[in-house]
Amino acid sequence: MRIAMDIAGQPAMQSVISGPFVAPASGSDEDLMDFARRSSQTLFHPTSTCAIGSVVDSRLRVLGVEGLRVVDASVMPSVPRGNTNAPTIMIAERAAGLIHEDKLAASGVVTA
C-alpha cells in the first residue's frame, strides 16, 4: 500500500487522476492495517474450505455425514493460481462419475 500511495502521489500521475482516491489516514502500520481491513476484498473465488482429506473423503463425501457430498471449488486442497472455473467443472464431472458408480454398486451391478 505504501508503494501504491507513493506512485499515486507522484507529479506524473496528477494529469491522470480525475479526483481524490480513497487512502489510509496515514502511512502508519496501524492506519494501513485498519484501511486494509475496512476496504479490501477478495478478487478471486474462495476455495479450499472443505478440502479433500479434512472435510470430505476422496469420493467427495462429507466425513461423518451420510448421503452428503461437496461438489464445488471448496474441495480443492489449495487455492489454484488460475481461474477456478475449469477445475470446478472437472470436480463436478468426477463427482457425477462417483455418484453413478455408487448407484450401480448399491443396485448390485458389478463394474470393472
C-alpha positions as CSV (number, residue, x, y, z in Angstrom):
1,M,0.0,0.0,0.0
2,R,2.8,2.3,0.7
3,I,4.3,1.8,-2.7
4,A,0.9,2.4,-4.4
5,M,0.3,5.6,-2.4
6,D,3.8,6.8,-3.3
7,I,3.1,6.1,-7.0
8,A,-0.3,7.8,-6.9
9,G,1.3,10.9,-5.3
10,Q,3.9,11.4,-8.0
11,P,3.6,14.6,-10.1
12,A,3.4,12.5,-13.3
13,M,0.2,10.9,-12.0
14,Q,-1.6,14.1,-11.4
15,S,-2.7,14.5,-15.0
16,V,-4.4,11.1,-15.0
17,I,-6.0,11.3,-11.5
18,S,-9.5,12.6,-12.0
19,G,-10.4,13.1,-8.4
20,P,-9.5,12.1,-4.9
21,F,-8.8,8.5,-4.2
22,V,-9.6,6.5,-1.1
23,A,-6.5,6.2,1.1
24,P,-5.5,5.4,4.7
25,A,-5.5,8.2,7.2
26,S,-1.7,8.0,7.3
27,G,1.2,5.7,6.4
28,S,1.4,4.2,9.9
29,D,1.2,0.5,10.3
30,E,-2.0,0.8,12.3
31,D,-3.7,3.1,9.8
32,L,-2.6,0.8,6.9
33,M,-4.0,-2.3,8.6
34,D,-7.2,-0.5,9.5
35,F,-7.7,0.6,5.9
36,A,-7.0,-2.9,4.6
37,R,-9.5,-4.4,6.9
38,R,-12.2,-1.9,6.0
39,S,-11.6,-1.6,2.3
40,S,-10.2,-4.8,0.9
41,Q,-12.0,-7.7,-0.7
42,T,-11.1,-10.9,-2.5
43,L,-10.9,-10.7,-6.2
44,F,-10.7,-14.5,-6.7
45,H,-13.3,-17.1,-5.9
46,P,-12.8,-18.6,-2.4
47,T,-11.8,-22.2,-2.4
48,S,-10.5,-24.9,-0.1
49,T,-12.9,-24.5,2.8
50,C,-13.9,-28.2,2.6
51,A,-10.6,-29.7,1.4
52,I,-10.3,-33.3,0.4
53,G,-8.9,-35.2,3.4
54,S,-10.0,-32.8,6.1
55,V,-13.7,-32.4,5.4
56,V,-14.5,-34.7,2.5
57,D,-13.0,-38.1,1.5
58,S,-11.6,-38.9,-1.9
59,R,-15.1,-39.6,-3.2
60,L,-16.2,-36.1,-2.1
61,R,-18.4,-37.5,0.7
62,V,-18.6,-35.3,3.8
63,L,-16.9,-37.2,6.6
64,G,-19.4,-38.3,9.3
65,V,-22.5,-37.3,7.3
66,E,-24.3,-40.0,5.4
67,G,-25.5,-39.1,1.9
68,L,-23.9,-35.6,1.6
69,R,-21.2,-34.7,-0.9
70,V,-19.5,-31.4,-1.6
71,V,-19.0,-30.8,-5.3
72,D,-17.5,-27.3,-5.8
73,A,-14.3,-25.4,-5.5
74,S,-14.3,-25.7,-1.8
75,V,-12.9,-29.3,-2.0
76,M,-9.7,-28.1,-3.7
77,P,-6.8,-28.8,-1.3
78,S,-5.2,-25.5,-2.1
79,V,-6.1,-22.3,-4.0
80,P,-5.2,-22.6,-7.7
81,R,-3.1,-19.9,-9.3
82,G,-5.6,-19.6,-12.2
83,N,-9.3,-19.3,-12.6
84,T,-11.4,-21.9,-10.7
85,N,-14.0,-22.5,-13.4
86,A,-12.3,-25.3,-15.3
87,P,-11.1,-27.2,-12.2
88,T,-14.6,-26.9,-10.7
89,I,-16.2,-28.3,-13.8
90,M,-13.7,-31.3,-13.6
91,I,-14.6,-31.8,-10.0
92,A,-18.3,-31.9,-10.9
93,E,-17.6,-34.3,-13.8
94,R,-15.7,-36.6,-11.4
95,A,-18.4,-36.4,-8.8
96,A,-21.1,-37.4,-11.4
97,G,-19.0,-40.5,-12.1
98,L,-18.5,-41.3,-8.4
99,I,-22.3,-40.9,-7.8
100,H,-23.1,-43.1,-10.8
101,E,-20.6,-45.8,-9.6
102,D,-22.2,-45.7,-6.1
103,K,-25.7,-46.1,-7.5
104,L,-24.5,-49.1,-9.7
105,A,-22.8,-50.7,-6.7
106,A,-25.9,-50.2,-4.5
107,S,-28.0,-51.9,-7.1
108,G,-25.7,-54.9,-7.3
109,V,-24.2,-54.1,-10.7
110,V,-20.5,-55.0,-10.9
111,T,-18.2,-52.5,-12.5
112,A,-14.6,-53.2,-13.7
